[in-house]
């Protein structure tokens, strides 16, 4: 079934899967009919007495009913498979083949354990309790139809009850549940288990009621333990996957030291120094009256002239007014 199907498509899908279930039950019922004699002998062991029927078709109805019920149990894996495939589009996650095999196997084994508990423990104990009220004047004459109904009710109850851990784990698979949340309802489970044991039609005595209620309570606590284990394993797998995808950083034990480059960070630019004969020089007066020639000092802000550029012609000023120097000699001094 796909979510995009119409209502007619859903009905067709349901009918198709329902036909597969009926076919599986029919085949299982046919196999049960073949081994009906051995199966009836097994069912009579807890009673220890022959069964009777009070109608002409009583024996036929008994065998037909027995074959159908056993056929449904044998076809339980097929029923679970088609049920899960039908509700799969409504689930938040997809059902894989491995998950399907685990669910079907666990459900079948739990149902088998419940039937074994009811058949080998509950039914003999309750039949012994009821037989204790018989007297020489009141002898039991149990019909086959009533005995089969009593057996089927007991076995069906325990087969469904033993599915509690699987149902809890299935709900936890769809939506995670904390075990502490289930522990809050333990009082309600205990009261509900004993209330169910009281209203059942085949639990008339306190012993039978106690035997029916105790497995329900025990399975509830088993479900909590299984839920805790499943959540812990899920967290461990999630942490393992997270660690596997985390990139690993390799650290060198002794990093190799590389030599420092001999290239300097910056290269100083030498400033050109003008010679004595450079045209950029100007005469300076000394204290003794002689004219000295000093190179002009260039700063970084001054542009550096190239040799190809035309140098400006120096302007020479002539000092017409002679002045005396300190030593008495009065040469013509250039300004």
C-alpha positions, 0 to 999 in steps of 0.5 A: 500500500502506498500513501498516494492511493485512493480509497478504492486502492486501499480497499483493493490492497486490503482485499488482496492481503486478506485473501492471502491470509485466508489462503494461508489459514486454509492451508494450515487448517488442511494440515491440521485436519490431517493430524486431527487424531493426534491433536485431539489426544494431546488436548485430552491429556489435561482432562484425563477423560473422554469427550462427548457431543450432544448433537449429530454434527457435534463431532464435525463442528468440533474438528472443524473449529479445532482445525480453524483455530490451529490453522490461524496459529500456524498462519500467524507469521503470514498474518503479521507480515501482511498486517505490517505491510498494510500499515507501513505507509502510516509509520514514520519509518520504513520496515526492512526485511531484517526487522520484519523477520525479527518481529515475526519470529519474536511474535511467533515464539512469544505466542508459543511460550504463552500457549505452553504456559497456559496448556501445561500450567494454567489448564491442569491447575484449574481443571484440578480445582474444578474437579475437587467439587465433584461428588459421587452423586455429581459426576462430570460429563464434559462436552467436546464443544465446551471443553474446546472453548475453555481450552481456546480461551485460556490459550488465546489469553496467554498467547496475547498476553505474552505479546506485551514486550513485543508491543512495547518494543514496537511502539518504542521503535516508532516513538521512543519511550523512557522506561521511567515513563512506564514505571509511573503506570505500574499501579494501574497495570497491577490493578488492571491485571487483577481486574481482568482476571476477575471478569474473565469467564473461566476464572472463577476461583482466586487461584485461577485469577492469581495465575492469570494476573501474575504473568501480566504483571511480570511481563510488564516489568520484563517489557521495561527491562527490554525497553531499557536494554534496547534504548541503551543499545540504540544510544551505543550504536548511535555513539559508535556511528558518530565516532566512526564519521568523526575526522581524525587528526594526525599529529606528528610526534616531532615536527621538522624545523625548517630553516629561516629564510635569509631573505630580509623582510624589507630591503633598505633603499639607499639614498643617493649622495651628491658629490662635491661637483654636483650641480645641486650643491650650494656654497656655504660661508664659513666663519673664516671667510672661505667659501665651502661647498657642501652636498645638498641633503635630500629627504625622502619627500623630495623626488629622485631625479633621473640622469636623463632629466634635464637639470635646472641651471643654477642661478648664481648671485653676485654679491656687489657689496664686499664685506670684511671677514674676521681675519681682515681679508675682504674677498668677494663672497658669493651669496 
